[in-house]
Amino acid sequence: MTVAPSDPGRRNGTVDMVHGGGGRAMAELIKDLFQRHLSNPILDQGHDAALLEAEPGKLVVSTDGHVISPLFFPGGDIGSLSVHGTLNDVAMAGARPLCLTAGFILEEGFPLADLERIVMSMASAASQAGVPVVTGDTKVVEKGKGDGVFITTTGLGVVPHGVEISVARAKPGQAILLSGSIGDHGVAILSKRENLEFETEILSDCAALHTLVADMVAAAPDIAVLRDPTRGGLAATLNELARAAGVGMHLDETAIPVKGDVMAACELLGLDPLHVANEGKLVCLCEQADAGKLLSVMQAHPLGRDAAIIGRVTEDEARLVEMETEIGGLRVVDWLSGEQLPRIC
């Protein structure tokens, strides 16, 4: 990376307070690192605000802060996560993502090589998703007042006319679909954080889901609800939906996909996969008549190969999420009272 000769960070290869001072060093950092890797026609206009052409449909905006620890983990890093996480939030409204913005909070002393690695990962994720980063901001805080790097991304998307995806449309009788195995991301983070070694490396499922959502919406435009089960896992997501919609949920434990190595890791660590975070999965509520068609479409997509119908929406004034267990019992799947895995995304 080319750095201005007067840049104090060049001497030891780290972020310096001068990088946030608005002067030459900051300009060189933005030009030689951020703009070089994230370059696209809109970003390269050099405005403080991106100028975009308006598109027909309803606009969707979502903002997400990323404070994950560790910054690099099996299957991804904070850069790719910041892209995928926000794209998925936009996609859960049935929207086609248009662009992203990015804000970086950098800690004094953070290695420039690691920062470049993160920005390159971010650029690769955005390029593969076909969604550009069109504007951003960088701030530097004193050593000890940050944790390396925090990234906030905002996504803008557009929902086609005729698509109405909302928790308000959840109702008894609908099918509950899950796009694949749960718990991969949380276990991958924990294995890296605690230096745990398993027989096979467990990778985060971090991925952008908007192309899967596009296929699903094309096949069944009347989808009621989409949600990605991130922090708190599948259990938190379904409880949140049940509470908001005033319904219950009935799950089939044997239908919920969990990889064998993830299940083994959870058993070893005393974790419940239902409460473990995901970053590349979605939950869908739809009419029973559309469930089979949607399942086929999901399983035909690379990010939905292990999709399954895992239960149904029920009428329940108590708004409980219940699960029929493998041995035929019934248990309540409740919220966690605390946080099982902090700093997970």
N, C-alpha and C positions, 0 to 999 in steps of 0.2 A: 504494500500500500504506500502511495506517495504522501508524505506529510511535509508541511511547510518547514523549512530549515529552522525557523525560530520557534517551532512548536516544542514546548517542554516535554510533551508526551513522547517525542521521538527518542529521547535519551533512554528511557526505560520501557517504552512500548506500552504505556498505560494511558487511560483517560486522565486528563488533568483538568483542574478547575478552569483553566483558560479556554478549554473546549466549550464551555458554556457561557463565555463572556461576551459573545456577540462580535468578536473581532476576527482577525485573519485566521487564527487557529481554528475557530469554530467553522468559518466558511470553508476552509480546506478539508476539515473532517466531513462536512456535509457533502462537498463535491467529490472527494476522493474515495469515500466509503459508501455513504448512503445513496447518493445520486448515481454513482458508478454502477452499483449492483441493482438498484431499484428503477433504473431509467425506463421511462416510457414517454410518449408524446405529451401527455397531460402534465406529468410531474416536471418534465423538462421545460415547460412554459415558465417556470420560475416564479409563479405567483404565490402569495401567502395562502390563497384559497384557490382550490381547483375550479376551473370553469368546465361545466358539463352540459351536454345537450340533453334537454328534457325528453323523456320517453313516456308513451301512453301507459296507463295503469296506475295502481296505487303504490306510492313510495313506502319503503320499509327502511328504517334506520335502527341499528343496534350498536352499542358500545360495550366493550369488554376489557377489563384490566387483567394482566397476566403477571403473576408474582411467584411462579413455580420454583420449587427447590427440589432437586438440583436443576440447573439451567439446561443441562444436556442429559438425556436419558435414552434408554434403549427404544429405538423407533422414532425419535424426534428430538426437539429442543424447543426453547421458548420462542424462537423465531417462527418455525413452522406451526407451532401451537397457536401463536397469536393470529396467524392467517386462518387456519382451519377453524378455530373456535368461533371467530366472528362470522365467517362465511356460513357456518352451520346455524348460528342464531338467526341470520337473515333468511336462510333457506327454510327454517321451520315455519315461516309464515307462508311458504309456497312461493317465495320470491326467487327471481333470477338475480344473483348478485351482480352489481355494476362496477363497484370500485371499493377501495379501502383507504383509510387514513391511518397513520401510525404516530404515536407519541412515545418517545424514549426518555426514561429517567435513568441516567447513568451515574454510577458512584465513582468518585475520584479514586484512581488506582486500578480500575478495572482493566484487564489486559485488552489492548486494541486488537490482538489476534483473535481473541474470543468474540469480541464485538463484531469483527468482520465475518467470522464464521456464522454468527447468529443472523446477521443481515443477509448473507448469501443464502442461508437456509430459508429465510423469509421470502427472498426474491424467487427462489426456486419453487416454493409452495404457491406463491401468487401466480407465477408463470404457468405452472402445471394446471392451476385452477382456471386460468384465463381471466383473472380478475386483477387489475393493476392497483398498486399503491400510488395514489395520485397527489397526496400532500401529507405533511407531517410536521413534527416538532421535536427538538432535542433539548433537554435540560441536564445539568450536571450538579450533583449535590456532594457535600464534603464527605471524605472517607469516614465510615462509621454511621452515616445517616441514610444509607441505602443498603441494598444487598446485591451489588453487582449491576443488575439491570432490571428494570420493570418496563413492560411494554403495554400501552393501551391502544387498541385498534377499534376503529369505527367502520362499519360496513353499510353501504347503501345498496338497495335492491329495488326491484319493481315486481309487483304481483300482477299477473295477467287478469284482465276483466273476466269475471265469472268464477274466480277461485276465492273461496271464503273459508279459510282455515283459522279456527278460533276455539279456545277452550269452551266458549259459550255454546258450541254445537255438540259437545259431548252429551250422550244420553244413553239410558239403559238399553241393552240389546246389542250395542256395537261390539265389534271384535277388536281385540288388542293385539297388534303386531309388533314384533321386535326385529330389527334388521340384522342382528347377529349376536355373537357371544359377548358376555358382559365381564367386566372386571379387569380387562387386559391393561388399560392405562394405569389404573391405581396400583396394581401389583408391579408393573414395570417401574414406576416411580419409586415405590417402596424398596424394591430390590436394589436400585442404584443408591438410594439415600442411606440404606443400612448395610451396603456392601454384602448383600446376600447373593449366593450362587445357587442356582437350581440346575437340575439335570439338563434342561434346555433353556436358552435365553428367552424370557418372556418380553415381547415387544409391545409398546403402546399401540393402540388402534387409531392413533391420531390421523384424521383424514378429513377432506372436504366432502360434504355429503350433497352438495347442490345438484350434481348430475343425477344422483339416485333419486332425489326429490323430483327433479324435472321428469324423469321417466314415470314415476308414480303418479304425478299430477296429470300427465298426458293420458295415462291409462284409466285413471279414476278421478276426474276433476272435483268430485263431491267428497273428497277426504275431509273428515271433520277436524281432527287435531293431529299435529306433528310436534314432537318435542325431543330434544337430545338429552339423555340422562347423564349429565356431567357430575358436578359435585353432589354428593349424597347418593349417587347411583340410581338404579332403576327404582328402588324403594321410595326415595325422596320425590322423584319425578311423578310417579303414580299417585302418591299421597297428595302432592301439590295439585295435580289435575282433579283428583276426587274432591278435594276440599273446595276448589274454585268452581267446579261444575255442579256440586251438590249431588254426586253419585257415588256408588261403590265400585269396587273392582274385585273380580274373582280370577285368580291366577292358577295355572297348572304348573307345579314345580318341575315335573318331568319334561315340559315343553320348553323351558327356559334354557337356551344354549349357554353353557359355560365350558371353556376348554379344560381338558383334564389337568394340564400343568397349572393353570390358574386356580382351579378348585383345590388342587393339592397344596399350592402355596397358601391359599386362604385358610385351609384347615391347619396348616403348620403355624400360621401367624395369628390364628384366632379371629379371622375376619369373615364377614358374611358377604359373598359376591354381590348380593342385592344392594349393598350399601357402598360398593366400591365404584369410583369414578370411571367414566368412559369418555373418549373424545372422538369417536368415529362411529357411533351408533345412534339410531333414532327409534322412537316409539310412535306408532301410528294408531289412531282410533278411526274406524271406518264402519260403514254398514256391512252387515253380514254378507249381503249379496255381492259386495265388492271384495271381500276378504281373499277369496281364492285367486281372483285375477291379480290383485295387488301382490300377493305372496309370490306368484309366478314371476311378475315383473321384478320384484326385489331380488329373488334368487338368480335371475338372469344377469344382474349387475354385479361387478366385482366386489362392491362394498356391501352386498346383501346376500351373498351366497348361502350364509347360514341363517337366513331369516326364518322366523317361525311365528305361528299364531299361538300366543301364550295365555290367552284368557278372554274375558268379556267384561263389558261394563254392566253394572247391576243397579237396581233401585235400592238405595240404602240411605235412610235419613242420618245414620251415624257417619256416613261417608268413609267407611272402612275399606282398606285394601286387605283382602284375605287370600290365602294361598292353600290350595289342596296339596298336601305334601306327598312325597314319593311313597310313603307307607299308608296313605289314605286318610290321614288326619287333616285338620284344618287349623291354620294359625294366622294370626293377624301380622301383617307386614307393616310395622309402624315406622315413623321417622326415627332417626337417631337422636338421642338426647344431647349428645355432644358431637364433636367432629372426629370421625374415624381416622382420616388422613388429612392433616392441614397442608396448606401450600401445594395443592394438587394441580392447579391450573392457573 
